[in-house]
Amino acid sequence: MDRIAIIGGGPGGLLLARLLQLGGLSPVVFERDAHAGERPQGGSLDLHDETGQRAMRLAGLEAEFTTAARPEDQGDRLYDVDGTLLFDRNGPADDRPEIDRTILRQILLDALTPGTVRWGHRVLEITPADDGHALIGDRWCERFDVVVGADGAWSRVRPLLSHAVPAYEGVTLVELGFDVERHPAIDALTGSGKMFAVGNNRVLITQRNGLGHIRGYAGLRLDEATARNWQAVSPERVRAELREPFAEWAPALKEIIETGDFIAVRPLYALPVGHRWTSRSGLTLLGDAAHLMSPFSGEGVNLALADAVDLAEALTSGHGWQAVNGYEEAMAGRAAIAAVGAAQGLSGAFSSEGASPVLQHYLSRVNEH
Ligand SMILES: Cc1cc2nc3c(=O)[nH]c(=O)nc-3n(C[C@H](O)[C@H](O)[C@H](O)COP(=O)(O)OP(=O)(O)OC[C@H]3O[C@@H](n4cnc5c(N)ncnc54)[C@H](O)[C@@H]3O)c2cc1C
C-alpha cells in the first residue's frame, strides 16, 4: 500500500496526508482548486475535544490550533421572531473553541511536505488498473495502490463503492457576510458567539468569525427546483425573494437579510443515515464523502478529522486492507449517531413550533453542566 492518493484537500484529506507523512508514507493530495485562496472556505467551525481537537493533537498541531482558535466565541443567543431574547449564554457550554475554516486549512497545508498537494487537479474518473486504480484528470493519469475519497458531498469515489446519492433535505440556507465595523447592529445582535432567531419553519443565524467578520444565514423550507433557481439568479433577486417569508419578523432581525453581503445559496443535502458499503480493496472514503449530513449537528468537520485519524492508523498498521475494513465499520457507526443528531437538529430548527425546540435544546445543555 505504498502509493496512496487522497482526492480532496479539505480538512479531512489534508489531516490524513499529515498523519500518513508522520507515519513515514508519502501520499499525494489531488485538489481541484487552483490554489488555497481560490474560493472562500466558509465560516467558523468548533472543534470538539475527543474528535477534532484530538486529531490536531495527534497531528502535532495543538499549539498552532490553540494560537489560532477563538475560545471566547462560544456563546449562544436565541431570539423569537419578535426579537425577544429567549436565551443568552456568554461563556462556553463545552470546551469547543472556534476556528475559521480558512485558517484551519492553512495550518494543515503548512504542516505538509512541500509539493504534497497537486493544486488544479480535478479528478474526473477512477478506473481499476492491474496494480491498483488509475486517477484520470484533464490530460493527466496516475496509478495508485490506495485511493481515498476525501472529496466531499459530491464525491467521485463514492459511486464506485455505493449507490447512495445525497438527498435534498428540503431546507436551504442563504449565506451572508458582515464586517463588524460596518455593521454595529449585527455585532450587537450576535453577542459572543452564535445567535439563532427561530420562527415557523424559518431561521436567521449569525455567527462570529475571526478577523472582525460575522457570517449570517437565512434558512427556510424551499422545494429543490426553487433552491436551484435561486443559485442561478442575482443576489438582489434572492434578497427580494427572502423579504416575503420574513416579512413579519422584527426589523432588527430583518437587517440580516437587508444588509449582509451576499455569499451563496446553499441547499442542504444528506446521505442516508447509517450509510455504509461493502469494503473494496484499494478504495475508501472519509468525511462528507462517506457521511454527508446537515450542519445542524455541528459534527461534520469533527467527524472528517476523526475519520482521518482512524484511517491513518489503519493504513500504517501493517495489517493490510482488513485494518481499513475495521476503520470503515467504526466510522460508519460513529457517523450514524451524528447523522441522527443532525436530522433531529434540522427538524428542531425548522418546525412549526417556532423557537421552543431550540430553547429546550439549549436549556438541556445548561442542565447537563
Ligand atoms: C453552511 C455550512 C455550515 C457548516 N458548519 C459546520 C460547523 O459549524 N461545524 C462542523 O463541524 N461542520 C460544519 N459544516 C460541515 C463541514 O463543512 C464539513 O463536514 C467538512 O468540511 C467536511 O470535510 P471534508 O474534508 O470531508 O470535505 P470538504 O471540506 O467538502 O472538502 C472536499 C475537498 O475536495 C475537493 N474536491 C471535490 N471534488 C474533487 C475532485 N473531483 N477532484 C479533486 N478535488 C475535489 C474540494 O475542492 C474540497 O477542497 C458546515 C457545512 C455547511 C455547508
The ligand as an ORCA input file, in Angstrom:
! r2SCAN-3c Opt
* xyz 0 1
  C     -23.234     26.127      5.663
  C     -22.437     25.053      6.337
  C     -22.050     25.214      7.661
  C     -21.308     24.220      8.303
  N     -20.994     24.387      9.616
  C     -20.327     23.419     10.267
  C     -19.991     23.555     11.646
  O     -20.285     24.575     12.284
  N     -19.306     22.554     12.243
  C     -18.942     21.433     11.567
  O     -18.322     20.527     12.160
  N     -19.233     21.261     10.264
  C     -19.917     22.222      9.600
  N     -20.223     22.053      8.297
  C     -19.820     20.787      7.644
  C     -18.337     20.775      7.290
  O     -18.080     21.898      6.468
  C     -17.980     19.501      6.516
  O     -18.476     18.397      7.211
  C     -16.449     19.353      6.345
  O     -15.941     20.407      5.574
  C     -16.127     18.031      5.653
  O     -14.749     17.974      5.359
  P     -14.215     17.047      4.190
  O     -12.718     17.189      4.238
  O     -14.831     15.705      4.282
  O     -14.808     17.666      2.837
  P     -14.757     19.128      2.207
  O     -14.468     20.160      3.231
  O     -16.004     19.260      1.411
  O     -13.516     19.071      1.215
  C     -13.562     18.368     -0.005
  C     -12.443     18.873     -0.914
  O     -12.423     18.047     -2.083
  C     -12.212     18.862     -3.220
  N     -12.768     18.116     -4.372
  C     -14.067     17.797     -4.584
  N     -14.196     17.069     -5.715
  C     -12.936     16.934     -6.231
  C     -12.420     16.283     -7.400
  N     -13.208     15.611     -8.254
  N     -11.072     16.319     -7.625
  C     -10.248     16.995     -6.755
  N     -10.694     17.629     -5.644
  C     -12.024     17.598     -5.378
  C     -12.958     20.145     -2.874
  O     -12.500     21.251     -3.648
  C     -12.636     20.306     -1.383
  O     -11.448     21.038     -1.169
  C     -20.939     23.028      7.608
  C     -21.300     22.867      6.273
  C     -22.064     23.867      5.642
  C     -22.483     23.662      4.190
*
